[in-house]
Amino acid sequence: MSLFDLNNEVAVVIGATGALGGACAQAMAEAGAKIAVAGRSAERGEARVKEITDAGGTAQFFACDAMNPASLKSCHEAIIEALGAPTILLNAAGGNHPDATVTPEMPFEKIPQPAWAKVFDLNLVGGFLLPCQEFGPAMCERGKGSIINIASVTSHLPLSKVIAYSASKAAVLSATRFLAREWATQGVRVNSITPGFFPAEQNKKLLLKEDGTPTDRGQAIFGHTAMGRFGDASELGGAAVYLASEKAASFVTGSDIVVDGGFLSQTI
């Protein structure tokens, strides 16, 4: 188990207040990492910190707007002072915008450019570019670091309706591989995790009815998922710990770990 020991590591998790980022933060804390819960909501951030510390981990909340370079810089400085220099960065911020979703009332040709840009800002700028620009160079200077980006099954196969989300997540996968190549000789590994379908706050209404049974779209996803179910957020933790570990994943960069219950392997 020493392969997956994250003691003495400082992990910054942007978007740790969400279900997937929170599960990854919890898993890394259980492996011994000190967790910097970075986000905009102090209330939700402190709640996540309490969950981690109640389970015996070490965590602290740091106010951070991933779309604001000055905020990221202040957050970085505060983390160094409180926990030490970050050695792990997990980018779990992102999302979709309803006006960039194809519907009968909003066909592709009518998607407004500002809504399209908003989705790319959420997933590619705040979910990758700015955090990597802030935390990555310091890792390169120290010759040590692991950056983990959250991709999506839509990075591989564009889903119906969510065209902007699919395109932006495909870009995250490409950007991850680019940065992995750029920083490979400087001791910084850059990888991604592709989650399948995990009911969370932002997609719960799309996937589940009020009684907890799958919606029509949820049933369609079940039919395309080899395991025939949604994932539980805790099932992402192992991938995060593996990629974070300097020992277990020392020769792994530019890779994507798919945790989707077989969604991408299912055809007919």
C-alpha positions in Angstrom: 0.0 0.0 0.0 3.0 2.3 0.2 2.6 2.8 -3.5 -0.5 4.8 -2.8 0.8 6.7 0.3 0.1 10.4 -0.1 1.6 11.5 3.2 3.5 14.8 3.0 1.6 15.7 -0.2 -0.5 18.9 -0.4 -3.5 18.5 -2.8 -5.4 21.4 -4.1 -8.9 20.4 -5.2 -10.7 23.1 -7.1 -14.3 22.2 -7.2 -14.1 20.0 -4.1 -17.5 21.3 -3.0 -19.0 19.2 -5.8 -19.8 15.5 -5.6 -17.0 14.3 -7.9 -14.3 16.7 -6.7 -15.4 16.0 -3.1 -15.1 12.3 -3.5 -11.6 12.6 -5.0 -10.6 15.0 -2.2 -11.9 12.5 0.4 -10.0 9.6 -1.1 -6.7 11.5 -1.3 -7.2 12.6 2.3 -7.6 9.0 3.4 -4.3 8.3 1.6 -2.6 10.9 3.8 -2.7 14.1 1.7 -3.4 17.5 3.2 -6.4 18.8 1.2 -6.9 22.4 0.2 -10.6 22.6 -0.5 -10.7 25.5 -3.0 -13.9 27.1 -4.1 -16.2 30.1 -4.1 -18.7 29.0 -1.4 -17.3 29.1 2.1 -20.4 27.4 3.5 -20.1 24.4 1.2 -16.3 24.4 1.4 -16.3 24.3 5.2 -18.9 21.5 5.1 -16.5 19.5 2.9 -13.6 20.2 5.2 -15.7 18.9 8.1 -16.5 15.7 6.2 -12.8 15.1 5.6 -11.6 16.0 9.1 -14.4 14.0 10.8 -13.1 11.0 8.9 -9.6 11.6 10.2 -8.1 13.6 7.3 -6.5 17.0 7.1 -8.3 19.7 5.2 -8.8 23.5 5.1 -11.0 25.7 3.0 -9.5 28.4 0.8 -11.6 31.0 -1.1 -11.0 30.7 -4.8 -12.6 31.8 -8.0 -11.1 29.6 -10.8 -12.1 32.2 -13.4 -10.1 35.0 -11.7 -6.2 34.9 -11.9 -5.8 37.3 -8.9 -8.1 35.0 -6.8 -6.1 32.0 -7.8 -2.8 33.7 -6.9 -4.1 34.7 -3.5 -5.4 31.2 -2.9 -2.1 29.7 -3.9 -0.2 32.0 -1.5 -2.6 31.2 1.3 -2.2 27.4 0.8 1.6 27.6 0.9 1.4 29.5 4.2 -1.1 27.2 5.8 -0.3 23.7 4.4 2.9 24.0 2.4 3.7 24.0 -1.3 1.0 22.2 -3.4 2.2 19.0 -5.0 -1.1 17.9 -6.5 -3.7 19.9 -8.4 -7.1 18.4 -9.2 -9.3 20.5 -11.5 -12.9 19.6 -10.8 -14.6 22.9 -11.6 -16.8 23.1 -14.7 -20.4 22.7 -15.9 -22.9 23.4 -18.7 -25.3 26.3 -19.5 -28.9 25.7 -20.4 -28.8 28.2 -23.3 -26.0 26.1 -24.9 -28.1 22.9 -24.9 -29.9 21.8 -28.0 -33.6 21.5 -27.6 -36.6 21.7 -30.0 -36.9 25.4 -29.1 -33.2 25.9 -29.3 -31.7 24.1 -32.3 -28.0 24.1 -32.9 -28.1 27.0 -35.4 -29.7 29.2 -32.8 -27.3 28.6 -29.9 -26.2 32.1 -28.8 -22.4 32.7 -28.9 -22.3 34.1 -25.3 -23.8 30.8 -23.9 -21.3 28.8 -26.0 -18.4 30.9 -24.7 -19.7 30.6 -21.1 -19.5 26.8 -21.3 -15.9 26.9 -22.7 -14.9 29.4 -20.0 -16.3 27.0 -17.3 -14.7 23.9 -18.5 -11.5 25.0 -20.3 -10.6 28.3 -18.8 -11.6 27.8 -15.1 -11.4 24.1 -15.3 -8.0 23.9 -16.8 -6.2 27.0 -18.2 -6.0 29.4 -15.3 -5.4 26.9 -12.5 -2.7 25.1 -14.4 -1.1 28.5 -15.2 -1.1 29.4 -11.5 0.0 26.2 -9.8 1.9 24.4 -12.6 5.0 26.6 -13.0 5.7 26.4 -9.2 5.5 22.6 -9.5 7.9 22.7 -12.4 10.4 24.8 -10.4 10.4 22.3 -7.6 10.6 19.4 -10.1 7.6 17.6 -8.6 3.8 17.6 -9.2 0.7 15.8 -10.4 -2.1 17.6 -12.2 -5.4 15.8 -12.6 -8.1 17.2 -14.9 -11.7 16.0 -15.0 -12.6 15.1 -18.5 -15.9 13.4 -19.5 -17.3 10.6 -21.6 -18.3 13.5 -23.9 -14.5 14.1 -24.4 -14.6 10.9 -26.4 -18.2 10.7 -27.8 -20.3 13.8 -28.2 -23.7 13.3 -26.5 -26.9 14.5 -28.0 -28.1 17.9 -26.8 -25.0 19.0 -24.9 -22.9 20.1 -27.9 -21.0 23.0 -26.2 -20.3 20.8 -23.1 -19.1 17.9 -25.3 -16.8 20.1 -27.4 -15.3 21.9 -24.3 -14.6 18.6 -22.6 -13.0 17.2 -25.7 -10.7 20.2 -25.6 -9.9 19.4 -21.9 -8.6 16.0 -23.0 -6.5 17.5 -25.8 -5.1 20.2 -23.6 -4.2 17.7 -20.9 -2.1 15.7 -23.4 -0.5 18.9 -24.7 0.5 20.0 -21.2 1.7 16.5 -20.3 4.2 16.8 -23.1 5.3 20.3 -22.2 6.1 19.5 -18.6 7.1 15.9 -18.8 10.9 16.6 -18.3 10.2 19.0 -15.4 8.9 16.4 -13.0 5.2 17.4 -13.4 2.8 14.7 -14.6 -0.5 15.8 -16.2 -3.4 13.3 -16.6 -7.1 13.2 -16.6 -10.0 11.1 -15.4 -13.1 10.4 -17.5 -16.1 9.9 -15.3 -19.2 8.2 -16.6 -22.6 9.2 -15.3 -22.7 10.1 -11.6 -25.9 11.7 -10.3 -24.9 15.0 -8.7 -26.5 18.4 -8.0 -26.0 19.8 -11.5 -27.4 16.8 -13.4 -29.7 15.0 -11.0 -32.9 16.3 -12.5 -31.7 15.1 -15.9 -30.9 11.6 -14.7 -33.4 10.9 -11.9 -37.1 11.5 -11.2 -38.3 12.7 -7.9 -38.9 9.2 -6.8 -35.3 8.2 -7.5 -36.0 6.2 -10.6 -34.2 7.0 -13.9 -35.7 9.5 -16.3 -36.0 8.6 -19.9 -32.5 9.9 -20.5 -31.3 8.0 -17.5 -32.8 4.8 -18.9 -31.0 5.5 -22.2 -27.8 5.9 -20.3 -28.4 2.6 -18.5 -28.9 0.9 -21.9 -25.6 2.2 -23.0 -23.6 1.4 -19.9 -22.3 -2.2 -19.7 -22.8 -2.3 -15.9 -26.4 -1.0 -16.3 -26.2 1.6 -13.5 -25.0 5.0 -12.6 -21.7 5.4 -10.7 -21.3 6.4 -7.1 -19.0 9.4 -6.6 -16.8 7.4 -4.2 -15.8 5.1 -7.2 -13.7 7.9 -8.6 -11.4 8.1 -5.6 -9.1 5.2 -6.5 -8.3 6.8 -9.9 -7.5 10.1 -8.2 -5.2 8.5 -5.6 -3.4 6.5 -8.3 -2.7 9.4 -10.5 -1.7 11.6 -7.5 0.8 9.1 -6.3 4.4 9.8 -7.3 5.3 6.1 -6.7 2.3 4.3 -8.3 2.0 6.5 -11.4 5.6 7.7 -11.7 5.7 6.9 -15.5 2.2 7.9 -16.2 1.5 11.2 -18.0 -0.7 12.3 -20.8 -3.1 9.5 -19.9 -6.8 9.3 -19.3 -8.4 6.9 -16.8 -12.0 6.0 -17.7 -14.3 5.3 -14.8 -17.6 4.8 -16.6 -19.0 1.4 -16.0 -18.3 0.4 -19.6 -20.2 3.3 -21.2 -17.5 3.9 -23.8 -17.2 0.2 -24.6 -20.9 -0.4 -25.3 -22.1 -0.4 -28.9 -25.0 -2.7 -29.9 
